Amino acid sequence: MEQRLANCVQLTVNEKQFIENALLSELRVDGRGPLEYRKLSIKFGKDDGSAEVQLGETRVMSFVSAQLVQPYKDRPNEGTLSIFTEFSPMADPSFEPGRPGESAVELGRIIDRGLRESRAIDTESLCILSAKLVWAIRIDIHILDNAGNLVDAANIAALASLLTFRRPECSLGGEDGQQVVVHPPEVREPLPLILHHLPVAVTFGFFSNENLVVLDPTYHEEAVMTGRMTATLNANGDVCAIQKPGEQGIFQHIIMHCLKLAHVKAGDITAKIKDAVEKHNNERALQKIKRRSSSVSVDVCGTTARLRGKQNQSGGGKDNSHLDQLKPKDEANFMECDATSSGQVQINKKDEGSKNFTGGPSSWYGKKDPYSECVNSDLLKAPMDSEC
Amino acid sequence: MESKLSGSATNLVDQLVYPGDVVLDLSSMTNQTIKLGGGLRQDSDVISVMKAGRLRFSKPNKYWVESSQKRYVPHAEDSVLGIVVDSRSDNFLVDIKGPAIAFLPVLAFEGGTRRNIPKFEVGALLYVRVVKANPGMNPELSCTDASGKAGEFGALKEGYMFECSTGLSRMLLSSPTCPVLDTLGKKLSFEIAVGLNGRVWVNASSPSTTIIVANALINSEPLSGVQQKIMAEKLLQRVQ
């Protein structure tokens, strides 16, 4: 009995009274106002789909992975989504390892309901072969440090990792169109998940005095408060889910007031998540271009001349189609294929290319200009993995 | 770290030392008695460090290593803040952030008899003194000082308690008064009780003052003296 007592942080009568008294004058112990969120920071890991969120002192990590499975019988055209939570004992002395406790299951359910019921993830795009193969998305949430309000932090982490997750591209092949080829990321750029909107969870705490409402409670406030409610909304104001686990009864007008507050906060948080994801994506794109350019030591302006020059000489359609198969939006791809396919030859072509360039488009004779047209989809279907 | 041999320990006092460092070479000192505190060990002729921290010396001959932790190891004669978790017929069970729950005998109060046993509810905050603390046993507490007088010990009413590291507690109790308490005391009136077990209780007339003081103390741990003054002054300016 003593061991169990020693495991939980003890709460004093003084703290309970003080927190409620201070709230009467709209003060919270860490200096925030009652409706302010703590500092939110979102970081991403090296892998696609891993995110770590820090909300004040609370830290949560989320990781998204995907697997090909058979779909459920009653939904043969939809992919599946499952959420697993792990309350690590390093986060809080009262967390035990092993089976998830009640609060772990509740947290998983809140996030699951917010994503599933509101159909935030487009599960139909995850279907590869109807009734045979679909993608199963699995979100793993690890709590690293519990300083209050795990639900909001875990939800933000789940959303951030879903936005940065990339799944491999598949194509159907074989004689009857039933064989699925999963392309590795080096061959085909992996695809992001389609998210229609971002359901953000906002947690409210209620106290014995009915008019006191706080947003984003800390660990001590959670121990003192007598009721809680989590509202999951998106930036458009749609209410995706509401969770109120018993305890104290709340008046209807307070609940409506809370929902309005939650709408405002959801907009803020959505903007922050999108900002962080965009920054991360830009950095990744920059890194990709830098990495490839190290294999081709040229100045960028020389590339255009070189490519056009090369097209000039490549009389055969094969070389032409080879260049066309590359996606025009990613210039890095062009540079690499030049390096691999032509090898040393390209260095000589540089001079010739610049000479031919003065000729202009007339020298192309109806060969396709890879920059001005979309990629020819017929050429794309040819299995590219055999070449690269 | 390689061990540093030093004839006299003066160059290592108040420095950071690591396990394995040699701080005193006894062969060079004759006929002296040296008292060793926590974190030091005698290995035949040398005194070496067992715990990472700062080496401290107090006249005439006491050496020990001081480090800051979140956990508290109870020692006798420490003044700590305890929280009552249960009451038995002859003891209150009090949590002092140590490895084991401590016992506070119901008679360990000034003028305490079987007829006037104080009633503490679960969650009451007490300022107590550790009487006995042996490893493996539950520590014993008392609400009187060694001579039997109550002094400042007993229940703390109202106010706000927060937890911190043992290093911050020692800094707040050091004399001369640490700069953050000085700066805050010049403008605000408040009272604090500091427990060596990493708990601090603050009380003031208004909640905002209490919150300012509590936050200033929590933020002052990693700062030097001058930085503490600046931080406290900035905090006070923002409020007034």
Boltz contact constraints between the chains, C-beta under 6 A:
constraints:
  - contact:
      token1: [A, 2]
      token2: [B, 101]
      max_distance: 6.0
  - contact:
      token1: [A, 5]
      token2: [B, 85]
      max_distance: 6.0
  - contact:
      token1: [A, 10]
      token2: [B, 83]
      max_distance: 6.0
  - contact:
      token1: [A, 10]
      token2: [B, 95]
      max_distance: 6.0
  - contact:
      token1: [A, 12]
      token2: [B, 83]
      max_distance: 6.0
  - contact:
      token1: [A, 12]
      token2: [B, 123]
      max_distance: 6.0
  - contact:
      token1: [A, 12]
      token2: [B, 125]
      max_distance: 6.0
  - contact:
      token1: [A, 12]
      token2: [B, 161]
      max_distance: 6.0
  - contact:
      token1: [A, 13]
      token2: [B, 123]
      max_distance: 6.0
  - contact:
      token1: [A, 13]
      token2: [B, 124]
      max_distance: 6.0
  - contact:
      token1: [A, 14]
      token2: [B, 125]
      max_distance: 6.0
  - contact:
      token1: [A, 14]
      token2: [B, 159]
      max_distance: 6.0
  - contact:
      token1: [A, 14]
      token2: [B, 161]
      max_distance: 6.0
  - contact:
      token1: [A, 18]
      token2: [B, 160]
      max_distance: 6.0
  - contact:
      token1: [A, 21]
      token2: [B, 207]
      max_distance: 6.0
  - contact:
      token1: [A, 22]
      token2: [B, 207]
      max_distance: 6.0
  - contact:
      token1: [A, 25]
      token2: [B, 207]
      max_distance: 6.0
  - contact:
      token1: [A, 27]
      token2: [B, 207]
      max_distance: 6.0
  - contact:
      token1: [A, 27]
      token2: [B, 208]
      max_distance: 6.0
  - contact:
      token1: [A, 27]
      token2: [B, 211]
      max_distance: 6.0
  - contact:
      token1: [A, 31]
      token2: [B, 215]
      max_distance: 6.0
